[in-house]
Amino acid sequence: MQYSNDYDSIDISFRVKGSKGKGRMRIFADKYKNSWDYKEVVIGIKKLKKTIIIIERKE
């Protein structure tokens, strides 16, 4: 987990496991007032060489 902008932005990465294999989830978010605005949430599956986009915000 990495924080920036005085703890108002995060980059989190952790392992996940499911029926199609193992991977890593990454979450990028910014804090606005008392809630988080998720900019991007993705899962990378190394074995399948595939990235699954859960949330992708166009700016």
PDB file of N, CA, C and O in Angstrom:
ATOM      1  N   MET A   1       0.849  -1.166   0.000  1.00  0.00           N
ATOM      2  CA  MET A   1       0.000   0.000   0.000  1.00  0.00           C
ATOM      3  C   MET A   1       0.895   1.229   0.000  1.00  0.00           C
ATOM      4  O   MET A   1       1.862   1.314   0.758  1.00  0.00           O
ATOM      5  N   GLN A   2       0.559   2.171  -0.857  1.00  0.00           N
ATOM      6  CA  GLN A   2       1.291   3.428  -0.915  1.00  0.00           C
ATOM      7  C   GLN A   2       0.299   4.583  -0.808  1.00  0.00           C
ATOM      8  O   GLN A   2      -0.744   4.598  -1.461  1.00  0.00           O
ATOM      9  N   TYR A   3       0.653   5.535   0.026  1.00  0.00           N
ATOM     10  CA  TYR A   3      -0.139   6.750   0.170  1.00  0.00           C
ATOM     11  C   TYR A   3       0.617   7.909  -0.457  1.00  0.00           C
ATOM     12  O   TYR A   3       1.847   7.902  -0.515  1.00  0.00           O
ATOM     13  N   SER A   4      -0.125   8.904  -0.924  1.00  0.00           N
ATOM     14  CA  SER A   4       0.481  10.139  -1.389  1.00  0.00           C
ATOM     15  C   SER A   4      -0.521  11.274  -1.171  1.00  0.00           C
ATOM     16  O   SER A   4      -1.643  11.043  -0.720  1.00  0.00           O
ATOM     17  N   ASN A   5      -0.112  12.477  -1.489  1.00  0.00           N
ATOM     18  CA  ASN A   5      -0.969  13.661  -1.317  1.00  0.00           C
ATOM     19  C   ASN A   5      -1.528  13.751   0.102  1.00  0.00           C
ATOM     20  O   ASN A   5      -2.731  13.923   0.298  1.00  0.00           O
ATOM     21  N   ASP A   6      -0.634  13.632   1.093  1.00  0.00           N
ATOM     22  CA  ASP A   6      -1.034  13.742   2.496  1.00  0.00           C
ATOM     23  C   ASP A   6      -2.121  12.715   2.856  1.00  0.00           C
ATOM     24  O   ASP A   6      -3.109  13.051   3.508  1.00  0.00           O
ATOM     25  N   TYR A   7      -1.925  11.467   2.426  1.00  0.00           N
ATOM     26  CA  TYR A   7      -2.829  10.342   2.692  1.00  0.00           C
ATOM     27  C   TYR A   7      -4.185  10.474   1.991  1.00  0.00           C
ATOM     28  O   TYR A   7      -5.154   9.844   2.415  1.00  0.00           O
ATOM     29  N   ASP A   8      -4.271  11.269   0.943  1.00  0.00           N
ATOM     30  CA  ASP A   8      -5.526  11.431   0.206  1.00  0.00           C
ATOM     31  C   ASP A   8      -5.553  10.653  -1.104  1.00  0.00           C
ATOM     32  O   ASP A   8      -6.549  10.709  -1.825  1.00  0.00           O
ATOM     33  N   SER A   9      -4.485   9.929  -1.431  1.00  0.00           N
ATOM     34  CA  SER A   9      -4.433   9.063  -2.612  1.00  0.00           C
ATOM     35  C   SER A   9      -3.785   7.748  -2.212  1.00  0.00           C
ATOM     36  O   SER A   9      -2.830   7.729  -1.435  1.00  0.00           O
ATOM     37  N   ILE A  10      -4.313   6.633  -2.753  1.00  0.00           N
ATOM     38  CA  ILE A  10      -3.749   5.333  -2.432  1.00  0.00           C
ATOM     39  C   ILE A  10      -3.507   4.494  -3.683  1.00  0.00           C
ATOM     40  O   ILE A  10      -4.161   4.673  -4.711  1.00  0.00           O
ATOM     41  N   ASP A  11      -2.572   3.595  -3.570  1.00  0.00           N
ATOM     42  CA  ASP A  11      -2.266   2.576  -4.574  1.00  0.00           C
ATOM     43  C   ASP A  11      -2.082   1.286  -3.784  1.00  0.00           C
ATOM     44  O   ASP A  11      -1.060   1.093  -3.124  1.00  0.00           O
ATOM     45  N   ILE A  12      -3.082   0.403  -3.856  1.00  0.00           N
ATOM     46  CA  ILE A  12      -3.066  -0.841  -3.087  1.00  0.00           C
ATOM     47  C   ILE A  12      -2.905  -2.010  -4.050  1.00  0.00           C
ATOM     48  O   ILE A  12      -3.499  -2.030  -5.128  1.00  0.00           O
ATOM     49  N   SER A  13      -2.100  -2.975  -3.648  1.00  0.00           N
ATOM     50  CA  SER A  13      -1.895  -4.182  -4.450  1.00  0.00           C
ATOM     51  C   SER A  13      -1.904  -5.383  -3.516  1.00  0.00           C
ATOM     52  O   SER A  13      -1.226  -5.386  -2.489  1.00  0.00           O
ATOM     53  N   PHE A  14      -2.688  -6.421  -3.884  1.00  0.00           N
ATOM     54  CA  PHE A  14      -2.700  -7.639  -3.072  1.00  0.00           C
ATOM     55  C   PHE A  14      -3.047  -8.846  -3.937  1.00  0.00           C
ATOM     56  O   PHE A  14      -3.618  -8.715  -5.020  1.00  0.00           O
ATOM     57  N   ARG A  15      -2.691 -10.015  -3.436  1.00  0.00           N
ATOM     58  CA  ARG A  15      -2.921 -11.257  -4.167  1.00  0.00           C
ATOM     59  C   ARG A  15      -4.376 -11.680  -4.065  1.00  0.00           C
ATOM     60  O   ARG A  15      -5.034 -11.474  -3.045  1.00  0.00           O
ATOM     61  N   VAL A  16      -4.872 -12.289  -5.167  1.00  0.00           N
ATOM     62  CA  VAL A  16      -6.211 -12.853  -5.190  1.00  0.00           C
ATOM     63  C   VAL A  16      -6.127 -14.259  -5.797  1.00  0.00           C
ATOM     64  O   VAL A  16      -5.198 -14.572  -6.541  1.00  0.00           O
ATOM     65  N   LYS A  17      -7.105 -15.093  -5.468  1.00  0.00           N
ATOM     66  CA  LYS A  17      -7.136 -16.462  -5.974  1.00  0.00           C
ATOM     67  C   LYS A  17      -8.577 -16.805  -6.310  1.00  0.00           C
ATOM     68  O   LYS A  17      -9.488 -16.524  -5.531  1.00  0.00           O
ATOM     69  N   GLY A  18      -8.782 -17.415  -7.477  1.00  0.00           N
ATOM     70  CA  GLY A  18     -10.118 -17.792  -7.895  1.00  0.00           C
ATOM     71  C   GLY A  18     -10.098 -19.052  -8.726  1.00  0.00           C
ATOM     72  O   GLY A  18      -9.076 -19.732  -8.815  1.00  0.00           O
ATOM     73  N   SER A  19     -11.229 -19.363  -9.338  1.00  0.00           N
ATOM     74  CA  SER A  19     -11.363 -20.595 -10.119  1.00  0.00           C
ATOM     75  C   SER A  19     -10.483 -20.620 -11.365  1.00  0.00           C
ATOM     76  O   SER A  19     -10.170 -21.697 -11.872  1.00  0.00           O
ATOM     77  N   LYS A  20     -10.082 -19.463 -11.864  1.00  0.00           N
ATOM     78  CA  LYS A  20      -9.248 -19.392 -13.069  1.00  0.00           C
ATOM     79  C   LYS A  20      -7.776 -19.187 -12.764  1.00  0.00           C
ATOM     80  O   LYS A  20      -6.967 -19.026 -13.678  1.00  0.00           O
ATOM     81  N   GLY A  21      -7.425 -19.192 -11.494  1.00  0.00           N
ATOM     82  CA  GLY A  21      -6.025 -19.065 -11.134  1.00  0.00           C
ATOM     83  C   GLY A  21      -5.763 -17.981 -10.116  1.00  0.00           C
ATOM     84  O   GLY A  21      -6.676 -17.456  -9.479  1.00  0.00           O
ATOM     85  N   LYS A  22      -4.489 -17.660  -9.983  1.00  0.00           N
ATOM     86  CA  LYS A  22      -4.037 -16.642  -9.036  1.00  0.00           C
ATOM     87  C   LYS A  22      -3.720 -15.361  -9.790  1.00  0.00           C
ATOM     88  O   LYS A  22      -3.419 -15.381 -10.983  1.00  0.00           O
ATOM     89  N   GLY A  23      -3.793 -14.259  -9.080  1.00  0.00           N
ATOM     90  CA  GLY A  23      -3.474 -12.976  -9.693  1.00  0.00           C
ATOM     91  C   GLY A  23      -3.207 -11.919  -8.646  1.00  0.00           C
ATOM     92  O   GLY A  23      -3.002 -12.219  -7.470  1.00  0.00           O
ATOM     93  N   ARG A  24      -3.212 -10.686  -9.093  1.00  0.00           N
ATOM     94  CA  ARG A  24      -2.963  -9.549  -8.213  1.00  0.00           C
ATOM     95  C   ARG A  24      -3.979  -8.464  -8.549  1.00  0.00           C
ATOM     96  O   ARG A  24      -4.181  -8.114  -9.712  1.00  0.00           O
ATOM     97  N   MET A  25      -4.614  -7.939  -7.501  1.00  0.00           N
ATOM     98  CA  MET A  25      -5.564  -6.842  -7.675  1.00  0.00           C
ATOM     99  C   MET A  25      -4.875  -5.542  -7.306  1.00  0.00           C
ATOM    100  O   MET A  25      -4.157  -5.465  -6.309  1.00  0.00           O
ATOM    101  N   ARG A  26      -5.105  -4.513  -8.126  1.00  0.00           N
ATOM    102  CA  ARG A  26      -4.573  -3.170  -7.826  1.00  0.00           C
ATOM    103  C   ARG A  26      -5.728  -2.193  -7.783  1.00  0.00           C
ATOM    104  O   ARG A  26      -6.626  -2.215  -8.625  1.00  0.00           O
ATOM    105  N   ILE A  27      -5.679  -1.338  -6.782  1.00  0.00           N
ATOM    106  CA  ILE A  27      -6.716  -0.324  -6.588  1.00  0.00           C
ATOM    107  C   ILE A  27      -6.042   1.035  -6.477  1.00  0.00           C
ATOM    108  O   ILE A  27      -5.122   1.231  -5.682  1.00  0.00           O
ATOM    109  N   PHE A  28      -6.522   1.968  -7.293  1.00  0.00           N
ATOM    110  CA  PHE A  28      -6.054   3.350  -7.253  1.00  0.00           C
ATOM    111  C   PHE A  28      -7.261   4.217  -6.894  1.00  0.00           C
ATOM    112  O   PHE A  28      -8.300   4.145  -7.550  1.00  0.00           O
ATOM    113  N   ALA A  29      -7.119   5.037  -5.847  1.00  0.00           N
ATOM    114  CA  ALA A  29      -8.251   5.857  -5.404  1.00  0.00           C
ATOM    115  C   ALA A  29      -7.760   7.162  -4.794  1.00  0.00           C
ATOM    116  O   ALA A  29      -6.629   7.270  -4.321  1.00  0.00           O
ATOM    117  N   ASP A  30      -8.655   8.154  -4.823  1.00  0.00           N
ATOM    118  CA  ASP A  30      -8.410   9.456  -4.207  1.00  0.00           C
ATOM    119  C   ASP A  30      -9.507   9.714  -3.185  1.00  0.00           C
ATOM    120  O   ASP A  30     -10.672   9.393  -3.416  1.00  0.00           O
ATOM    121  N   LYS A  31      -9.128  10.293  -2.062  1.00  0.00           N
ATOM    122  CA  LYS A  31     -10.087  10.628  -1.024  1.00  0.00           C
ATOM    123  C   LYS A  31     -10.623  12.030  -1.267  1.00  0.00           C
ATOM    124  O   LYS A  31      -9.860  12.972  -1.483  1.00  0.00           O
ATOM    125  N   TYR A  32     -11.942  12.158  -1.229  1.00  0.00           N
ATOM    126  CA  TYR A  32     -12.599  13.451  -1.373  1.00  0.00           C
ATOM    127  C   TYR A  32     -13.549  13.605  -0.195  1.00  0.00           C
ATOM    128  O   TYR A  32     -14.522  12.861  -0.073  1.00  0.00           O
ATOM    129  N   LYS A  33     -13.268  14.556   0.658  1.00  0.00           N
ATOM    130  CA  LYS A  33     -13.989  14.740   1.925  1.00  0.00           C
ATOM    131  C   LYS A  33     -13.866  13.451   2.725  1.00  0.00           C
ATOM    132  O   LYS A  33     -12.754  13.096   3.113  1.00  0.00           O
ATOM    133  N   ASN A  34     -14.955  12.734   2.989  1.00  0.00           N
ATOM    134  CA  ASN A  34     -14.895  11.520   3.802  1.00  0.00           C
ATOM    135  C   ASN A  34     -15.140  10.240   3.012  1.00  0.00           C
ATOM    136  O   ASN A  34     -15.421   9.201   3.610  1.00  0.00           O
ATOM    137  N   SER A  35     -15.044  10.286   1.692  1.00  0.00           N
ATOM    138  CA  SER A  35     -15.264   9.079   0.906  1.00  0.00           C
ATOM    139  C   SER A  35     -14.165   8.921  -0.148  1.00  0.00           C
ATOM    140  O   SER A  35     -13.470   9.878  -0.488  1.00  0.00           O
ATOM    141  N   TRP A  36     -14.024   7.707  -0.652  1.00  0.00           N
ATOM    142  CA  TRP A  36     -12.992   7.398  -1.648  1.00  0.00           C
ATOM    143  C   TRP A  36     -13.584   7.354  -3.039  1.00  0.00           C
ATOM    144  O   TRP A  36     -14.655   6.783  -3.248  1.00  0.00           O
ATOM    145  N   ASP A  37     -12.887   7.958  -3.995  1.00  0.00           N
ATOM    146  CA  ASP A  37     -13.253   7.943  -5.412  1.00  0.00           C
ATOM    147  C   ASP A  37     -12.292   6.973  -6.103  1.00  0.00           C
ATOM    148  O   ASP A  37     -11.110   7.276  -6.267  1.00  0.00           O
ATOM    149  N   TYR A  38     -12.801   5.816  -6.504  1.00  0.00           N
ATOM    150  CA  TYR A  38     -11.958   4.790  -7.123  1.00  0.00           C
ATOM    151  C   TYR A  38     -11.690   5.139  -8.580  1.00  0.00           C
ATOM    152  O   TYR A  38     -12.614   5.222  -9.388  1.00  0.00           O
ATOM    153  N   LYS A  39     -10.415   5.342  -8.910  1.00  0.00           N
ATOM    154  CA  LYS A  39     -10.027   5.690 -10.275  1.00  0.00           C
ATOM    155  C   LYS A  39      -9.863   4.447 -11.130  1.00  0.00           C
ATOM    156  O   LYS A  39     -10.224   4.438 -12.307  1.00  0.00           O
ATOM    157  N   GLU A  40      -9.314   3.397 -10.529  1.00  0.00           N
ATOM    158  CA  GLU A  40      -9.074   2.182 -11.297  1.00  0.00           C
ATOM    159  C   GLU A  40      -8.967   0.985 -10.360  1.00  0.00           C
ATOM    160  O   GLU A  40      -8.321   1.050  -9.315  1.00  0.00           O
ATOM    161  N   VAL A  41      -9.612  -0.105 -10.754  1.00  0.00           N
ATOM    162  CA  VAL A  41      -9.501  -1.381 -10.056  1.00  0.00           C
ATOM    163  C   VAL A  41      -9.292  -2.447 -11.125  1.00  0.00           C
ATOM    164  O   VAL A  41     -10.147  -2.635 -11.991  1.00  0.00           O
ATOM    165  N   VAL A  42      -8.169  -3.139 -11.071  1.00  0.00           N
ATOM    166  CA  VAL A  42      -7.850  -4.157 -12.079  1.00  0.00           C
ATOM    167  C   VAL A  42      -7.313  -5.418 -11.407  1.00  0.00           C
ATOM    168  O   VAL A  42      -6.762  -5.375 -10.307  1.00  0.00           O
ATOM    169  N   ILE A  43      -7.492  -6.548 -12.106  1.00  0.00           N
ATOM    170  CA  ILE A  43      -6.920  -7.809 -11.660  1.00  0.00           C
ATOM    171  C   ILE A  43      -6.037  -8.334 -12.783  1.00  0.00           C
ATOM    172  O   ILE A  43      -6.485  -8.489 -13.920  1.00  0.00           O
ATOM    173  N   GLY A  44      -4.794  -8.601 -12.456  1.00  0.00           N
ATOM    174  CA  GLY A  44      -3.865  -9.177 -13.430  1.00  0.00           C
ATOM    175  C   GLY A  44      -3.695 -10.657 -13.150  1.00  0.00           C
ATOM    176  O   GLY A  44      -3.340 -11.042 -12.036  1.00  0.00           O
ATOM    177  N   ILE A  45      -3.950 -11.506 -14.168  1.00  0.00           N
ATOM    178  CA  ILE A  45      -3.793 -12.948 -14.026  1.00  0.00           C
ATOM    179  C   ILE A  45      -2.569 -13.353 -14.834  1.00  0.00           C
ATOM    180  O   ILE A  45      -2.610 -13.407 -16.063  1.00  0.00           O
ATOM    181  N   LYS A  46      -1.489 -13.634 -14.134  1.00  0.00           N
ATOM    182  CA  LYS A  46      -0.201 -13.907 -14.781  1.00  0.00           C
ATOM    183  C   LYS A  46      -0.253 -15.140 -15.671  1.00  0.00           C
ATOM    184  O   LYS A  46       0.230 -15.102 -16.803  1.00  0.00           O
ATOM    185  N   LYS A  47      -0.832 -16.235 -15.177  1.00  0.00           N
ATOM    186  CA  LYS A  47      -0.884 -17.494 -15.926  1.00  0.00           C
ATOM    187  C   LYS A  47      -1.610 -17.329 -17.269  1.00  0.00           C
ATOM    188  O   LYS A  47      -1.187 -17.888 -18.281  1.00  0.00           O
ATOM    189  N   LEU A  48      -2.691 -16.569 -17.268  1.00  0.00           N
ATOM    190  CA  LEU A  48      -3.466 -16.345 -18.497  1.00  0.00           C
ATOM    191  C   LEU A  48      -2.961 -15.152 -19.303  1.00  0.00           C
ATOM    192  O   LEU A  48      -3.433 -14.901 -20.412  1.00  0.00           O
ATOM    193  N   LYS A  49      -1.996 -14.415 -18.738  1.00  0.00           N
ATOM    194  CA  LYS A  49      -1.491 -13.189 -19.364  1.00  0.00           C
ATOM    195  C   LYS A  49      -2.659 -12.264 -19.732  1.00  0.00           C
ATOM    196  O   LYS A  49      -2.792 -11.807 -20.867  1.00  0.00           O
ATOM    197  N   LYS A  50      -3.487 -12.015 -18.730  1.00  0.00           N
ATOM    198  CA  LYS A  50      -4.711 -11.258 -18.953  1.00  0.00           C
ATOM    199  C   LYS A  50      -4.928 -10.255 -17.826  1.00  0.00           C
ATOM    200  O   LYS A  50      -4.595 -10.527 -16.673  1.00  0.00           O
ATOM    201  N   THR A  51      -5.484  -9.106 -18.162  1.00  0.00           N
ATOM    202  CA  THR A  51      -5.870  -8.102 -17.177  1.00  0.00           C
ATOM    203  C   THR A  51      -7.376  -7.909 -17.253  1.00  0.00           C
ATOM    204  O   THR A  51      -7.928  -7.664 -18.326  1.00  0.00           O
ATOM    205  N   ILE A  52      -8.029  -8.020 -16.116  1.00  0.00           N
ATOM    206  CA  ILE A  52      -9.476  -7.814 -16.040  1.00  0.00           C
ATOM    207  C   ILE A  52      -9.701  -6.445 -15.418  1.00  0.00           C
ATOM    208  O   ILE A  52      -9.262  -6.182 -14.299  1.00  0.00           O
ATOM    209  N   ILE A  53     -10.378  -5.589 -16.139  1.00  0.00           N
ATOM    210  CA  ILE A  53     -10.664  -4.236 -15.655  1.00  0.00           C
ATOM    211  C   ILE A  53     -12.003  -4.254 -14.927  1.00  0.00           C
ATOM    212  O   ILE A  53     -13.041  -4.535 -15.527  1.00  0.00           O
ATOM    213  N   ILE A  54     -11.973  -3.952 -13.635  1.00  0.00           N
ATOM    214  CA  ILE A  54     -13.189  -3.893 -12.819  1.00  0.00           C
ATOM    215  C   ILE A  54     -13.780  -2.484 -12.887  1.00  0.00           C
ATOM    216  O   ILE A  54     -14.971  -2.311 -13.148  1.00  0.00           O
ATOM    217  N   ILE A  55     -12.943  -1.497 -12.652  1.00  0.00           N
ATOM    218  CA  ILE A  55     -13.347  -0.083 -12.755  1.00  0.00           C
ATOM    219  C   ILE A  55     -12.259   0.654 -13.536  1.00  0.00           C
ATOM    220  O   ILE A  55     -11.075   0.573 -13.208  1.00  0.00           O
ATOM    221  N   GLU A  56     -12.677   1.360 -14.553  1.00  0.00           N
ATOM    222  CA  GLU A  56     -11.752   2.206 -15.310  1.00  0.00           C
ATOM    223  C   GLU A  56     -12.424   3.535 -15.534  1.00  0.00           C
ATOM    224  O   GLU A  56     -13.435   3.622 -16.230  1.00  0.00           O
ATOM    225  N   ARG A  57     -11.871   4.558 -14.952  1.00  0.00           N
ATOM    226  CA  ARG A  57     -12.477   5.884 -15.054  1.00  0.00           C
ATOM    227  C   ARG A  57     -11.775   6.679 -16.136  1.00  0.00           C
ATOM    228  O   ARG A  57     -10.555   6.841 -16.111  1.00  0.00           O
ATOM    229  N   LYS A  58     -12.533   7.161 -17.059  1.00  0.00           N
ATOM    230  CA  LYS A  58     -11.993   8.009 -18.133  1.00  0.00           C
ATOM    231  C   LYS A  58     -11.956   9.442 -17.639  1.00  0.00           C
ATOM    232  O   LYS A  58     -12.956   9.979 -17.163  1.00  0.00           O
ATOM    233  N   GLU A  59     -10.792  10.047 -17.761  1.00  0.00           N
ATOM    234  CA  GLU A  59     -10.675  11.446 -17.308  1.00  0.00           C
ATOM    235  C   GLU A  59     -10.432  12.356 -18.471  1.00  0.00           C
ATOM    236  O   GLU A  59     -10.306  13.568 -18.292  1.00  0.00           O
TER     237      GLU A  59
END
